[in-house]
Amino acid sequence: MADKLDHLLTDYFSCKLESEMRLRKLELQYHNNHDENVGGGRMQNNLTRVAETTMIHIESDPKLQLYAYQKRNHRNSIVYHA
């Protein structure tokens, strides 16, 4: 348990957590191979909302949410224990 906590705190203080969050956001912005045309029919109302769908992918990404959760909890625990 202490090794895991030490690893998480090291990631937080070395800004590795922040850089992993930035890298994940870039991955989500540029690797969007998601096909919404599941039925295979012809696409109706061809509106592409790139900014909105990218934001939805970023906000709903479980890996990015985990990084944000870890960052928030480490910041709070450091403030309360200082």
Long-range contacts (C-beta under 8 A, 24 or more apart in sequence): 8-70, 8-74, 9-74, 11-70, 12-70, 12-71, 12-74, 12-75, 17-67, 17-70, 17-71, 17-74, 18-71, 20-67, 21-64, 21-67, 21-68, 21-71, 24-61, 24-63, 24-64, 24-67, 25-58, 25-64, 28-54, 28-57, 28-58, 28-61, 28-64, 29-54, 29-58, 32-57
